[in-house]
Amino acid sequence: MKKINYYILLFLLSTSLNAQSIYEFLKLDLSPRAAALAGSFVSTNDDPNVILYNPAGISYLSERPISVSYLNHLLDINFMGAVYSQEIEGLGRFAAAVTYTNYGSFTEADEFGTKLGEFGASDLLMTVGYSNELDQNFYYGANIKFIYSGIADYSSTGLAFDLGLSYAMPEFDLYFGFSALNIGSQLSTYAGTSESLPLDVRVGVSKKLTRTPFKLFLSLNKLNESADSFGDRFQNFTFGTEIKLGTSFNIRIGYDNEKRKELKIGSSTGLSGISFGVGFAVSEYVVDYAYSSLGSIGALHRFGLSTSL
């Protein structure tokens, strides 16, 4: 049970500090592998969770991969998600994802602290994606997303689209990705005032270093946002490294420059914006874990399990 003013939570669900959009939960990394790499996933070519970063990336997948993830957020807020992908002969590759957020049970109180009862809050995102080939090693993809956010008797819904492109140079283990995420609007609002969705235009690259266990990931995010100078437009970047040790064990490290700046308190940054994780195979399953530091605020722990059907 958490004690919080009803209207304060409504504000927290619809926006965050300095944010100019609703549905801020859409920005959250749910997959532990993606989170360990600080979200540098727009050029990924071997994980069904790429649908949430670049729908064109699902074209590289094979068989019928499925992945489930769990995030234990601050204040015991729980995020859960599942992703599945399948090729349909003659049509292309499809994928679907569902993510759900449970904020728990809250005590409703007025401005004088008088308890009025209890209420709950939750978010739901349902995504269906499609990808196919434009040309040799060049793929396109698109998602359609239904968004629901509710708090007590209030709710808001939205409809959004993601568009993506991916280009591969397999002879060099080099992959490029471009995506425009959350293009859309609200279908219904919390309080009658429409707000913008968190549009995010990204460009990324990943590269496996020849004769080494290292694979590097880089993503330039929020390129659609205004900036004081041309150089400032590229400050919202993330990068990560995946180190393959043997056939069944991986170590991952990531850095998020935007979070590093946002979570700085005074002159101290601590481990803000730093993430790391591991992944290992157990029989036909892959188990993933990620730790993401929020500095003095705390840390996030993510767990995942994936396999092919």
Secondary structure as GFF3:
##gff-version 3
##sequence-region A 1 309
A	DSSP	beta_strand	2	3	.	.	.	ID=ss1
A	DSSP	alpha_helix	6	14	.	.	.	ID=ss2
A	DSSP	three_ten_helix	24	27	.	.	.	ID=ss3
A	DSSP	alpha_helix	32	36	.	.	.	ID=ss4
A	DSSP	three_ten_helix	48	52	.	.	.	ID=ss5
A	DSSP	three_ten_helix	55	60	.	.	.	ID=ss6
A	DSSP	beta_strand	65	72	.	.	.	ID=ss7
A	DSSP	three_ten_helix	74	76	.	.	.	ID=ss8
A	DSSP	beta_strand	78	88	.	.	.	ID=ss9
A	DSSP	beta_strand	92	109	.	.	.	ID=ss10
A	DSSP	beta_strand	115	135	.	.	.	ID=ss11
A	DSSP	beta_strand	138	151	.	.	.	ID=ss12
A	DSSP	beta_strand	154	169	.	.	.	ID=ss13
A	DSSP	three_ten_helix	170	172	.	.	.	ID=ss14
A	DSSP	beta_strand	174	188	.	.	.	ID=ss15
A	DSSP	beta_strand	200	208	.	.	.	ID=ss16
A	DSSP	beta_strand	214	220	.	.	.	ID=ss17
A	DSSP	three_ten_helix	231	234	.	.	.	ID=ss18
A	DSSP	beta_strand	237	245	.	.	.	ID=ss19
A	DSSP	beta_strand	249	256	.	.	.	ID=ss20
A	DSSP	alpha_helix	257	262	.	.	.	ID=ss21
A	DSSP	beta_strand	274	282	.	.	.	ID=ss22
A	DSSP	beta_strand	285	293	.	.	.	ID=ss23
A	DSSP	three_ten_helix	295	297	.	.	.	ID=ss24
A	DSSP	beta_strand	299	308	.	.	.	ID=ss25
###
